[in-house]
Amino acid sequence: MNKGRVEAYTDAVVAIILTIMVLEFKTPETAQWEEITRQLPYFFAYIVSFVFIGVAWYNHHYMFTLANRITKKVYWVNNLWLFSMSLLPVATGWIGKFPQYTSPEYFYLFIFTFWSITYRWLSDTIRKTSDHQNTMISKKIEQMLPFRFLNSVFFPLSVIVIGVGIYFYPLLGITVTFIELVILGLLTSPDSDKIKKI
């Protein structure tokens, strides 16, 4: 498949997801500061989700830049990954409206877990494409921090710990998710800003 077309399609869907999230901000009805401060819970949830998408897109772009070929299977797993991300505006909006409740936090954790599983599957599918097996491309994907984290015992453990933590302190879920995303964003592959498109 034409790699550029799949990348362009992915970028368009990601842009739409970001647009939907920002449209959840409501214009204040009055000129008082209190009106805008009422939206602070949503603003925090929006920041987390924005960073989420930013980190996801950066790593996705790196993998696609490495890839020589996009197979039909990669295309469809990529669609499932985009589907998982498309649910993010709903989870973000729900947490923004009810930040002290457990249900929205559990839903956000579910979306994050679903996204993580699809991302791991996408990484593995690209890595195992016949053109990429036992090559530097496969090794570079294996060395990516998200890939290593999602393939380690720390991923399911972190989901369990966050799930338990949400029961006692709901905001813990999105707060820990934010910390994880910042770490993943800072510790990208060393050559991620130097690699040339293939």
WOKAJO-V901851 format. One record per residue. N is the residue number from 1. RES is the residue in three letters. SS is DSSP state (H for helix, E for strand, L for the rest). PHI is phi in whole degrees, -180 to 180 (999 if undefined). Layout:
BEGIN
n,res,ss,phi
N,RES,SS,PHI
N,RES,SS,PHI
END
This chain:
BEGIN
n,res,ss,phi
1,MET,L,999
2,ASN,L,-71
3,LYS,H,-61
4,GLY,H,-61
5,ARG,H,-67
6,VAL,H,-66
7,GLU,H,-63
8,ALA,H,-64
9,TYR,H,-62
10,THR,H,-61
11,ASP,H,-60
12,ALA,H,-66
13,VAL,H,-65
14,VAL,H,-62
15,ALA,H,-63
16,ILE,H,-66
17,ILE,H,-61
18,LEU,H,-63
19,THR,H,-64
20,ILE,H,-60
21,MET,H,-65
22,VAL,H,-71
23,LEU,L,-71
24,GLU,L,-70
25,PHE,L,-68
26,LYS,L,-104
27,THR,L,-68
28,PRO,L,-57
29,GLU,L,-79
30,THR,L,-129
31,ALA,L,-93
32,GLN,L,-86
33,TRP,H,-60
34,GLU,H,-59
35,GLU,H,-64
36,ILE,H,-78
37,THR,H,-69
38,ARG,L,-65
39,GLN,L,-95
40,LEU,H,-59
41,PRO,H,-59
42,TYR,H,-68
43,PHE,H,-61
44,PHE,H,-65
45,ALA,H,-62
46,TYR,H,-65
47,ILE,H,-59
48,VAL,H,-60
49,SER,H,-68
50,PHE,H,-65
51,VAL,H,-64
52,PHE,H,-51
53,ILE,H,-67
54,GLY,H,-61
55,VAL,H,-67
56,ALA,H,-61
57,TRP,H,-63
58,TYR,H,-61
59,ASN,H,-69
60,HIS,H,-62
61,HIS,H,-61
62,TYR,H,-62
63,MET,H,-63
64,PHE,H,-70
65,THR,H,-67
66,LEU,H,-67
67,ALA,L,-64
68,ASN,L,-86
69,ARG,L,-144
70,ILE,L,-110
71,THR,L,-86
72,LYS,H,-62
73,LYS,H,-64
74,VAL,H,-59
75,TYR,H,-58
76,TRP,H,-74
77,VAL,H,-68
78,ASN,H,-61
79,ASN,H,-64
80,LEU,H,-64
81,TRP,H,-61
82,LEU,H,-66
83,PHE,H,-60
84,SER,H,-61
85,MET,H,-73
86,SER,H,-67
87,LEU,L,-82
88,LEU,H,-61
89,PRO,H,-59
90,VAL,H,-67
91,ALA,H,-63
92,THR,H,-64
93,GLY,H,-64
94,TRP,H,-68
95,ILE,H,-65
96,GLY,H,-60
97,LYS,H,-84
98,PHE,L,-132
99,PRO,L,-67
100,GLN,L,-96
101,TYR,L,-106
102,THR,H,-77
103,SER,H,-57
104,PRO,H,-61
105,GLU,H,-68
106,TYR,H,-66
107,PHE,H,-65
108,TYR,H,-63
109,LEU,H,-63
110,PHE,H,-62
111,ILE,H,-63
112,PHE,H,-62
113,THR,H,-68
114,PHE,H,-59
115,TRP,H,-60
116,SER,H,-61
117,ILE,H,-65
118,THR,H,-68
119,TYR,H,-66
120,ARG,H,-62
121,TRP,H,-64
122,LEU,H,-63
123,SER,H,-58
124,ASP,H,-66
125,THR,H,-66
126,ILE,H,-64
127,ARG,H,-62
128,LYS,L,-95
129,THR,L,-59
130,SER,L,-53
131,ASP,L,-69
132,HIS,L,-107
133,GLN,L,-62
134,ASN,L,56
135,THR,L,-123
136,MET,H,-63
137,ILE,H,-61
138,SER,H,-61
139,LYS,H,-66
140,LYS,H,-66
141,ILE,H,-66
142,GLU,H,-61
143,GLN,H,-82
144,MET,L,-65
145,LEU,H,-58
146,PRO,H,-58
147,PHE,H,-65
148,ARG,H,-65
149,PHE,H,-65
150,LEU,H,-70
151,ASN,L,-97
152,SER,L,-103
153,VAL,H,-70
154,PHE,H,-68
155,PHE,H,-65
156,PRO,H,-62
157,LEU,H,-63
158,SER,H,-65
159,VAL,H,-64
160,ILE,H,-65
161,VAL,H,-62
162,ILE,H,-64
163,GLY,H,-59
164,VAL,H,-68
165,GLY,H,-61
166,ILE,H,-60
167,TYR,H,-59
168,PHE,H,-92
169,TYR,L,-145
170,PRO,L,-50
171,LEU,L,-66
172,LEU,H,-60
173,GLY,H,-58
174,ILE,H,-72
175,THR,H,-68
176,VAL,H,-66
177,THR,H,-59
178,PHE,H,-62
179,ILE,H,-62
180,GLU,H,-59
181,LEU,H,-66
182,VAL,H,-63
183,ILE,H,-62
184,LEU,H,-64
185,GLY,H,-70
186,LEU,H,-79
187,LEU,L,-99
188,THR,L,-80
189,SER,L,-58
190,PRO,L,-55
191,ASP,L,-98
192,SER,L,-66
193,ASP,L,-104
194,LYS,L,-119
195,ILE,L,-67
196,LYS,L,-96
197,LYS,L,-63
198,ILE,L,-91
END
